[in-house]
Amino acid sequence: MSQADVIFKRMCEDILENGTDNKGEEIRPRWDDGEPAYTLARFGVVNRYDLSKEFPALTFRKVAFKTCIDELLWIWQRQSENIHDLKGHIWDSWADNSGSIGKAYGYQQAKRHFYADVKEEALYTAFGGLCAENGHIYAEKVTRDGRDGFIMTQLDKAIYDLRTTPFSRRILVTMWNPEEQYEMHLAPCAYEMTFMVTKDTGTDGGSGLILNGILNQRSNDLLAAGNWNVVQYSVLIYMIAHICGMKAGELVHVIGNAHIYDRHVDIIKELIKRPQYPAPKFSITRDVRDFYDFTVDDFSLTDYEYGPQVENIPVAV
């Protein structure tokens, strides 16, 4: 059976049995009919997924894999905050008339920051130059407050560090920006990735490097996105490991508020009673070396068995 199923079932059972019920309290989310969307919730849930052993896709029901990856690329690669750049309709409820979800997710990813510790020679080592063949600009040289440095996105700085100083303890990407939250239609739920490189000490004589990541998530709707985010950020680790010549290691998923909505309780109870199947096999099907060259079609799930889809899940906004 899939370890993702085991973890998901255990997490749901714990919340159903021990979760805090906020019924009757002042809350923000509402159902389409205007009624409050109450939850059962647990604080500080931590799950570990060993990507070297299996890919953590739920088999109780099918993960819409291509749609899931498209949203990941929309945020991390296309760095967009507009739903017109997204094939799915996940974000429609939060978009304005122009299609924007405000200064969240992709908007924060696209922001460039000043780094005084970046060296031009090392940029050529990491990227082969300051600009990619596809037109993506990795870094621009500037002087700020009398100091020379480069402006880069957080992601490009993380890739730079992984390729030049992989054992740094400062490799992370965050989308949590308090100053601009009032301009976000929804504050980021999955808001930060911290990366750590370890050494391959396996019995097969491996001597390479392993990329691990911690996904920090302030809030997780388990029925709608419990495994969705796990799949996305597992793929992100695979992507970055691939372009950095590393192996994918562990994804540690830290959830501040893991919850089941009141109208999802019966659906969850039925879901976790379903049969469980072996985890599918994941692969990157093309030898991509630039993060911004990946497409949805470069990822494959095979031998994927799963239960029936859950239709018409009510979504709280």
N, C-alpha and C positions, 0 to 999 in steps of 0.2 A: 504494500500500500504506500501511497505517497506520504512523505513526512509532512508535507504542507497540510494534508487532510488531518493528520494526527494533531498537529499544533492548532489548527483552526478549530477542530472539535473541542479540544481541551479548553481553549480560550473562551469559546462560546458557552460551554457548560459552566465554567467558573463565573462568568458574568450573569448568566441566568440564575445561578444559585446564590451568588454573593454580591452582585452588583448593587450600586447605590441607585435608587429610584428617585428621579427629580420631579415626579408628578406633583403638580400644584405649586412648584417654584416658578420664579420669574426667569424665563428663558427666551432666547432669540429665535430659534428655528420654528417654522410653521409648515403645516401641510397645505396642499393646494386649496383645501376648503377653509383655510384660515385658523384651524385648530392648532394648539401648541403641539410640537413634536417632542414628546417626552422620551427619556432614555433610561436604560439600565446601564451603568458604566463602572469600569474598574480603572484604577489609577496605576500608572507606571508598569505597564505590561511590556515584558522584554522577551522576544523570540529570536532564536538563532537558526539560520539555515546554512548548511554546508553545501556550497555550490559545486564543490569538487566531487560530491557523491551523487547528487540528483538535482534536477531543476524543480523548484518549489511551486509548481502549478497545481491548483486545486482540482480534484477529480470528482468531487461531489456534483459539480456542474462544470460546464465548459467555460474557460476563460476566453474572452474575445481577443485573442492574442495580437492580431494585426492592429486592431483598434487601440489596444493597450499600448503597443509600441509607438503608434502614431502620436498618441498624446505625450509619451515620453520625449519623442523627437521634437514635438511642437514646443515643449518647454525648454529642453536642454540644448537642442541643436538649432531649430529655427528661431528660438528665443522670441516667440510671439505671444502677445496677450489678446489676439483677435481670433474669434472662433471661425472666421472665414478661412483661416490657414489650417484648420483642423477638420479632418474627414468625419469624425464622429459628432455626436450631439450632446456629449456629456456636460458641456459648459453652457448650453443654451439658456438655462434658467438664470445665469448670473451675468449674461451679456447685455449691454445697452443696445440702442438702435444702430450703432455703428459696428457692433460685433465685439466691442472691447470688454474685457473683464476688469479693466482698470490696471493699476500699477502693481500687478501681482505676477507671480510665477515667471513667465518668459520676459516680462519687462525688467524684473530684477536680474535675471540671468544675462540680459544684454548690457547691463550697466558696466562701464569700465572704471577701474580703480587704479590709483597710483601705487606702484611698487618700486621702492628704492633698492631692493635687494636683487632685482632682475638684471642680468648682465647680457649684453648684446651677443658676445661670443657663445654664451650658453644657450641663447635663443636659437642660434643657428644649429647648435648640437641637438636641441629639443625638437625644433620644427623645420630646420633646413632654411630658415629665413624668417622674415617678419610677416610675410603674406603668403597664403597658400595659392596653389594653381587655380583653385575654385573661387578665388577672390576674397576669401575670408582673411581678415587682418588679425593676426595673433597679438601683435603689440605695436605701439607707437611710442617713439622716444620723445620725452618731454623733460623740461626742467621745472621743478616746483619748489618754492621756498629755498632756492639756491641749491637744490639737490637734483642730480640727474637720475632719471629712472624711466620706467615704461608704464603706460596705462594698458591694462588688459582686463578681460572679463575674469571673474573668479574661476570659472571652469578652465580657461586657458592657463591661468596661473597654476591651478592644481595639476594639469597635465605637464606643464613645464617642470614643476617640482618633482612629480613622479618620475620624470625622465632624467632629471639632473641630480636631485637629492632625495631619492625614494624613501629614505628612512627618517625624513623630517616628521616631526609631530605636529605640524601646522598646516596639514593639507586638508582643507575643507571648503565647502561651498554652502553658503546660506542665502535663503531668500526672505529671511525675517528682517524687515525694515520698519521699525516702529514709526518713523517720521512720515512714512507714506501710506500707512495702513488705512487712513481715512479716505484715500483715493483708490483702495482696492475693493472690488465688489465682494470678495471673499479673501480673508487673510489666509496665506498658505497653510495647508494642513500638513503635508509632507514638506518640511521647510529647510532641512539641512542634511548634507551628507559629509561625514568625516571618513577619510581614507587612511588606512595603515597598511604598510607593506611588511610581509614576513618572508622568511626563507623556506624553500621547499626542502624539507628534511625527510622525505619519504624513503621507504625501503627500496624503491626502484632506482635509487642512485640519483634522483633529481637534485639539481643544484640551482634551479631558477628562483624567481621571485613570485610571490603570491600577493594579489591585491584583495584586501578586505575592506568592507565599508559598514558604517553605522548610519542607518536612516533614522533621523529624529522626526517624529510626527506628533504634533500637538493633539490631534484629534483624528479618530478613525471610525467611520461608519462601517461596521464589520460586514454587513450584508452587501452593501453597494461597492465597498472598496477594500475590504479586509485583505483579500488575496491579490487584488488588482495592483496595489502599490508594491507588494512583495515581488510580483512578477516584473513590474517595471524597473525597480531598482536592482533586482538581480541582473536584468539585461544591461543596465547601466554599468554595473561592475564588470560584466563580460566585455562590453564595448571598450571601456577604458583599459582593462587588462590587455585586450587584444592589440590595441594600437601602441601600448607601452611594452609589448613583448613579455607579458606576465601571464600567470594563470589566475583564474577566478577562485577566490577562497570563500570566506564567510560573509554573509549579510546578517548583521544584527539589527533587528527592527525594534526600536524603542517607541512606545506609544504612550503619550501622556494621559489621554482619555480614550480608552477603547470602549465603544458603546454599541448597544443594540437598540434601535428605535422601537417604541411601543407597537407600532404597526408592522414591525418586522419579526416580532417574537415568534409567532406561529410558523412563519416561513423558515426561520432559523432552526426551530425544533424539528421540522420535517427534513430540512436539508442535511443536518448532521446525523440523521438515522439512515441515510442512503448508503449503498455499497461504496467501498473505496477501491481504487485501482492503482496499479504501479505508476510512479512518476513518469512523465514523458521525457524524451531525449531532446535536448536543446543544442543547436549548432549555429555558428556564424558561417554562412555559405559562400562568402567572398572574402578575399584577402584585402581588407580595407586597412589603410594606414593613417588616414586622416579622419578624425571624429566627425567632421562636417561632410564626409562623403557617404556615410551610412544611409541606407534607405530601408524602408519597412521590409522590403523583399530580401534583405540580407540576413534575415533571422528565420529559423525554422524550428517547429516543434513536430517531432515524429513519435509514433507509437503512443499517441495520446488517446486514452480511453476516458470517458466521463459520463456522468449522469445527465438527465434532461435539464435544459435551461430553465431558470426561474424567470417567468415572464411578468412584465408590468410591475416592477418593484416601485412602490411609492417612494418619492424622493422629497426630503425635507429641505427647504430653502430658508 
